[in-house]
Amino acid sequence: MKRALLSMAFVACTPTPRLPPQAPLAALALVLDVEGSRLRADGREVILAGVNLSGSEFRCIKGDGIFDGPDANALVEGLASWNINAVRVPLNESCWLGDARLSPDLSGEKYRSAIAARVHQFRARGWFVVLDLHWSSVGTELANGIAAMPHAERAPQFWASVAHTFRGDLGVLFDLYNEPHIANLAPDAAWRCWRDGCTLDSRPVAGMQALANAVRGEGARNIILVSGLNWSNDFSQWVAYRPKLDRVAISFHTYNFNGCNTPACWKSAPSDVPIVMTEFGENDCGSAFAREAIGWAKDRGASFFAWTWNPWDCKLGPALIEKWDGTPTPYGHGVRELLKKKPTGP
């Protein structure tokens, strides 16, 4: 049933504390830098090797929580058993900004505080964290899915608030938009829209440059990840239309069922920019594709985040685990075995 269009109202975004006083300073002091096509920390090359934690992009909209899974301590222990060094946390634009139609217990200040607390807990373990705008709103509707492009006004507002909240911790990376996908435009026009914004289906959308400007406008020097088109598996014109931005890396998605899913395609990625495979997976409950993708990433010096740390069906997820304690699915078993081999860097 089509959602009725209601007037939008947002509460003011009061930033949450950026670093809790109880967090170990040694873990929080380790920050990432971009040097050519590599990520580095303390002068050493780093490959981020982690997982996605789906839930915080949709639970608040459904009205039954903020996160999927157990309490934070149990979650962290399960994650630690896989030898990760990074986590990607998907966010919801409407929940972060505090849409008046959502429960105040699950959105606005409560949502922002919960996200900040979880990020700080991950950072206290020495893990890097990627935050991404996963679900953005369309028109006056709630952020109830992956829009073709982010909202022209609310997405920059979202990133200004997120950047203000986490600008004190350069171990947090910002993934500007999960999976841009523009249909019915010629390639050059689609890439211009991707960078500069345009009107799609009579609705104005924000380009990657506007989102990057919102981050940098808050004084945040955090590394920014910028995905390509076609659900983030097309980087064919990424360099030509690259936003004016420093400390930047490419965010890239690959699955066994999408368009760029072979080493020949992966090798076409720009060679002078860090690559972060922020999502990869396979829907056959096997791990052959995941092993190939991780192997290529390590050879390339690219980072990688498996989708997803949730006990769902390994075909429909694709899900890495059967239980929150880290018990793997057949797909997850292959990923876990490769993660046990210490990735480059901390």
C-alpha positions as CSV (number, residue, x, y, z in Angstrom):
1,M,0.0,0.0,0.0
2,K,1.4,3.4,-0.9
3,R,2.4,5.4,2.1
4,A,0.2,8.5,2.6
5,L,2.2,11.7,2.1
6,L,2.4,13.7,5.3
7,S,4.1,16.9,6.2
8,M,7.7,16.6,7.3
9,A,8.9,17.9,10.6
10,F,12.4,17.4,12.1
11,V,13.7,18.0,15.6
12,A,16.9,20.0,15.9
13,C,20.0,17.8,15.7
14,T,21.8,18.0,19.0
15,P,25.2,16.4,18.5
16,T,26.1,13.5,20.8
17,P,29.5,13.5,22.6
18,R,32.2,12.5,20.2
19,L,34.4,10.5,22.5
20,P,33.3,9.0,25.8
21,P,35.8,9.6,28.6
22,Q,36.0,5.9,29.5
23,A,37.2,4.9,26.0
24,P,40.9,3.7,25.9
25,L,42.9,6.5,24.4
26,A,45.3,4.2,22.7
27,A,42.6,2.6,20.5
28,L,41.1,6.0,19.6
29,A,44.4,7.5,18.8
30,L,44.9,5.1,15.8
31,V,43.6,7.0,12.8
32,L,43.6,6.4,9.1
33,D,45.3,8.4,6.3
34,V,45.2,8.2,2.6
35,E,48.5,7.8,0.8
36,G,48.1,7.2,-2.9
37,S,46.1,4.1,-3.5
38,R,46.5,2.8,0.1
39,L,45.2,3.4,3.6
40,R,47.8,3.8,6.3
41,A,47.9,4.2,10.0
42,D,51.0,5.0,12.0
43,G,53.0,4.7,8.8
44,R,51.8,1.1,8.1
45,E,49.6,-0.1,5.3
46,V,46.1,-1.0,6.5
47,I,43.5,-3.3,4.9
48,L,40.2,-2.9,6.6
49,A,38.7,-6.5,7.0
50,G,35.3,-6.5,8.4
51,V,31.6,-7.1,8.2
52,N,28.3,-5.1,7.8
53,L,25.8,-4.9,10.6
54,S,22.4,-4.6,9.0
55,G,19.6,-3.4,11.2
56,S,20.1,0.2,12.1
57,E,18.9,1.2,8.6
58,F,15.5,-0.4,9.0
59,R,14.5,-1.3,12.6
60,C,13.7,2.3,13.6
61,I,11.5,2.7,10.6
62,K,9.6,-0.6,11.4
63,G,9.2,0.7,14.9
64,D,10.6,-2.3,16.8
65,G,14.1,-1.2,17.8
66,I,17.3,0.5,16.6
67,F,19.7,-2.5,16.2
68,D,19.3,-6.0,15.1
69,G,20.8,-8.6,17.4
70,P,21.9,-9.0,21.1
71,D,23.2,-6.4,23.5
72,A,26.4,-4.6,22.5
73,N,28.7,-6.7,24.7
74,A,27.5,-10.0,23.3
75,L,27.7,-8.6,19.8
76,V,31.3,-7.4,20.2
77,E,32.4,-10.8,21.5
78,G,30.9,-12.6,18.5
79,L,32.5,-10.2,16.1
80,A,35.9,-10.5,17.9
81,S,35.9,-14.2,17.4
82,W,36.2,-13.6,13.6
83,N,39.3,-11.5,13.9
84,I,37.9,-8.4,12.2
85,N,39.4,-5.0,12.4
86,A,36.5,-2.9,11.1
87,V,32.7,-2.7,11.1
88,R,30.3,-1.0,8.7
89,V,27.1,0.5,10.2
90,P,24.2,1.4,7.9
91,L,22.2,4.5,8.9
92,N,18.7,5.8,8.2
93,E,18.3,9.4,7.3
94,S,14.8,9.9,8.8
95,C,15.8,8.2,12.0
96,W,19.0,10.2,12.5
97,L,17.3,13.5,11.8
98,G,14.3,12.7,13.9
99,D,11.2,12.7,11.7
100,A,8.1,13.6,13.7
101,R,6.2,10.5,12.5
102,L,8.6,8.2,14.1
103,S,8.8,7.1,17.8
104,P,11.0,9.5,19.7
105,D,12.3,6.5,21.5
106,L,13.8,5.2,18.3
107,S,14.7,8.3,16.4
108,G,16.3,11.7,16.8
109,E,18.4,12.1,19.9
110,K,17.8,8.5,21.0
111,Y,18.9,7.1,17.7
112,R,21.9,9.4,17.4
113,S,23.0,8.6,21.0
114,A,22.6,4.8,20.4
115,I,24.7,5.0,17.2
116,A,27.4,7.1,18.9
117,A,27.6,4.7,21.8
118,R,27.9,1.7,19.6
119,V,30.6,3.4,17.4
120,H,32.5,4.3,20.5
121,Q,32.4,0.7,21.8
122,F,33.8,-0.6,18.5
123,R,36.5,2.1,18.5
124,A,37.4,1.2,22.1
125,R,38.2,-2.3,20.7
126,G,40.6,-0.7,18.2
127,W,38.3,-1.3,15.3
128,F,37.7,1.2,12.5
129,V,34.1,2.1,11.7
130,V,32.4,3.0,8.4
131,L,29.1,4.9,8.7
132,D,27.0,5.0,5.5
133,L,23.8,6.7,4.5
134,H,22.0,3.5,3.6
135,W,18.3,4.6,3.4
136,S,17.4,8.1,2.2
137,S,14.0,9.6,1.8
138,V,12.1,10.3,-1.4
139,G,10.0,13.4,-1.6
140,T,8.1,13.8,1.6
141,E,8.2,10.1,2.5
142,L,10.2,8.5,5.2
143,A,13.6,6.9,4.3
144,N,12.0,3.5,3.7
145,G,14.5,2.0,1.3
146,I,17.4,2.6,-1.0
147,A,16.5,5.6,-3.2
148,A,18.1,6.1,-6.6
149,M,19.9,9.1,-5.2
150,P,19.8,10.9,-1.8
151,H,17.4,13.6,-0.9
152,A,18.5,17.1,-2.1
153,E,18.0,18.8,1.3
154,R,17.8,16.2,4.0
155,A,20.9,14.1,2.9
156,P,23.3,17.1,3.3
157,Q,21.6,17.9,6.6
158,F,22.1,14.3,7.7
159,W,25.8,14.4,6.7
160,A,26.5,17.7,8.4
161,S,25.1,16.3,11.7
162,V,27.0,13.0,11.4
163,A,30.2,14.8,10.6
164,H,29.8,17.2,13.5
165,T,29.2,14.2,15.8
166,F,32.2,12.2,14.8
167,R,34.7,14.7,13.5
168,G,36.8,14.2,16.6
169,D,37.6,10.6,15.7
170,L,39.4,10.0,12.4
171,G,39.1,6.3,12.8
172,V,35.5,6.7,11.6
173,L,35.0,6.8,7.9
174,F,32.0,8.3,6.0
175,D,30.4,6.4,3.1
176,L,28.3,9.1,1.4
177,Y,25.6,7.0,-0.2
178,N,25.0,3.3,-0.2
179,E,24.0,2.4,-3.7
180,P,23.3,5.2,-6.3
181,H,21.4,3.9,-9.3
182,I,20.1,6.2,-12.0
183,A,17.9,4.8,-14.9
184,N,16.8,6.5,-18.1
185,L,19.7,8.9,-18.4
186,A,22.6,8.8,-20.8
187,P,25.9,7.8,-19.1
188,D,27.4,11.3,-19.1
189,A,24.2,12.8,-17.7
190,A,23.9,10.1,-15.1
191,W,27.4,10.7,-13.9
192,R,26.9,14.5,-13.8
193,C,23.8,13.9,-11.7
194,W,25.8,11.6,-9.5
195,R,28.3,14.3,-8.8
196,D,26.3,17.5,-9.0
197,G,22.7,16.5,-8.4
198,C,19.7,16.8,-10.7
199,T,16.0,16.2,-10.8
200,L,14.9,12.6,-11.0
201,D,11.2,11.8,-11.4
202,S,10.3,15.4,-10.7
203,R,12.3,15.3,-7.4
204,P,15.6,17.1,-6.7
205,V,18.4,14.9,-5.5
206,A,21.8,15.6,-4.0
207,G,25.0,14.8,-5.8
208,M,28.1,13.4,-4.1
209,Q,29.8,16.9,-4.2
210,A,27.0,18.4,-2.0
211,L,27.3,15.6,0.5
212,A,31.1,15.9,0.6
213,N,30.8,19.6,1.1
214,A,28.4,19.1,4.0
215,V,31.0,16.9,5.7
216,R,33.9,19.2,5.2
217,G,31.8,22.2,6.1
218,E,31.7,20.9,9.6
219,G,35.5,20.8,9.8
220,A,35.5,17.0,9.6
221,R,38.7,15.5,8.2
222,N,37.5,11.9,8.2
223,I,38.1,9.8,5.2
224,I,35.2,10.0,2.8
225,L,34.1,7.0,0.7
226,V,32.3,7.7,-2.6
227,S,30.6,4.9,-4.4
228,G,29.9,4.7,-8.1
229,L,26.7,4.1,-10.1
230,N,24.7,1.0,-10.9
231,W,24.2,0.0,-7.3
232,S,27.9,0.8,-6.5
233,N,29.4,-1.7,-8.9
234,D,30.2,0.7,-11.8
235,F,33.3,2.9,-11.4
236,S,33.8,3.4,-15.2
237,Q,33.7,7.2,-15.0
238,W,34.4,7.7,-11.3
239,V,37.8,9.4,-12.1
240,A,36.3,11.7,-14.8
241,Y,33.5,12.9,-12.5
242,R,35.3,12.6,-9.2
243,P,34.1,15.2,-6.6
244,K,36.6,17.9,-5.6
245,L,37.7,16.2,-2.4
246,D,40.8,15.2,-0.5
247,R,41.1,12.1,1.8
248,V,38.8,10.1,-0.4
249,A,38.4,6.4,-1.4
250,I,36.1,4.5,-3.7
251,S,33.3,2.5,-2.1
252,F,32.5,-0.5,-4.2
253,H,30.0,-3.4,-4.0
254,T,30.3,-6.8,-5.7
255,Y,28.1,-9.8,-5.4
256,N,28.0,-13.0,-7.5
257,F,24.7,-11.8,-9.0
258,N,25.6,-8.2,-9.9
259,G,27.3,-6.6,-13.0
260,C,30.9,-6.3,-11.9
261,N,31.6,-9.7,-10.4
262,T,34.8,-11.0,-12.0
263,P,38.5,-10.2,-11.5
264,A,38.7,-8.8,-15.0
265,C,36.1,-6.1,-14.0
266,W,37.6,-5.5,-10.6
267,K,41.0,-4.9,-12.2
268,S,39.4,-1.9,-14.1
269,A,39.2,0.0,-10.8
270,P,41.2,3.2,-10.7
271,S,44.7,2.5,-9.6
272,D,45.5,5.8,-7.8
273,V,42.7,5.8,-5.3
274,P,42.1,3.4,-2.3
275,I,39.4,0.9,-2.9
276,V,37.0,-0.2,-0.1
277,M,34.8,-3.1,-1.0
278,T,32.1,-2.0,1.4
279,E,29.8,-4.9,0.5
280,F,30.4,-8.3,-1.0
281,G,28.6,-11.6,-0.8
282,E,27.0,-14.5,-2.6
283,N,23.5,-15.9,-2.7
284,D,24.3,-19.6,-3.3
285,C,25.2,-20.4,0.4
286,G,28.7,-21.2,-0.8
287,S,32.0,-19.2,-0.4
288,A,33.8,-19.6,-3.7
289,F,32.9,-16.1,-4.9
290,A,33.7,-14.6,-1.5
291,R,37.1,-16.3,-1.4
292,E,37.9,-14.9,-4.9
293,A,36.8,-11.4,-4.0
294,I,38.8,-11.3,-0.7
295,G,41.8,-12.7,-2.5
296,W,41.7,-10.0,-5.1
297,A,41.1,-7.3,-2.5
298,K,44.2,-8.4,-0.5
299,D,46.3,-8.5,-3.7
300,R,45.1,-5.1,-4.7
301,G,45.6,-3.6,-1.2
302,A,41.8,-3.0,-1.0
303,S,39.7,-3.2,2.1
304,F,36.6,-5.4,2.3
305,F,33.4,-5.8,4.3
306,A,31.2,-8.9,4.0
307,W,27.4,-8.6,3.9
308,T,26.0,-9.3,6.4
309,W,26.4,-10.1,10.2
310,N,22.8,-11.2,10.7
311,P,21.4,-14.7,11.2
312,W,19.2,-14.6,8.1
313,D,18.9,-17.1,5.2
314,C,22.3,-17.4,3.6
315,K,20.6,-17.0,0.2
316,L,18.4,-14.1,0.9
317,G,20.8,-12.2,3.2
318,P,23.4,-13.1,2.1
319,A,23.9,-14.0,5.8
320,L,27.3,-14.7,7.4
321,I,26.0,-16.3,10.6
322,E,23.5,-18.7,11.9
323,K,23.7,-17.5,15.5
324,W,24.7,-14.2,17.0
325,D,27.7,-15.9,18.8
326,G,29.4,-16.0,15.4
327,T,28.4,-19.6,14.3
328,P,28.9,-19.3,10.5
329,T,26.7,-20.2,7.6
330,P,28.4,-22.2,4.8
331,Y,29.0,-18.8,3.1
332,G,30.3,-17.3,6.4
333,H,32.6,-20.2,7.0
334,G,34.7,-19.3,4.0
335,V,34.8,-15.6,5.0
336,R,35.7,-16.4,8.6
337,E,38.6,-18.6,7.5
338,L,40.1,-15.8,5.5
339,L,39.6,-13.3,8.3
340,K,41.5,-15.5,10.7
341,K,44.5,-14.8,8.5
342,K,45.7,-11.5,10.0
343,P,44.9,-8.7,7.6
344,T,47.4,-6.0,6.8
345,G,47.8,-3.5,9.6
346,P,46.3,-3.2,13.1
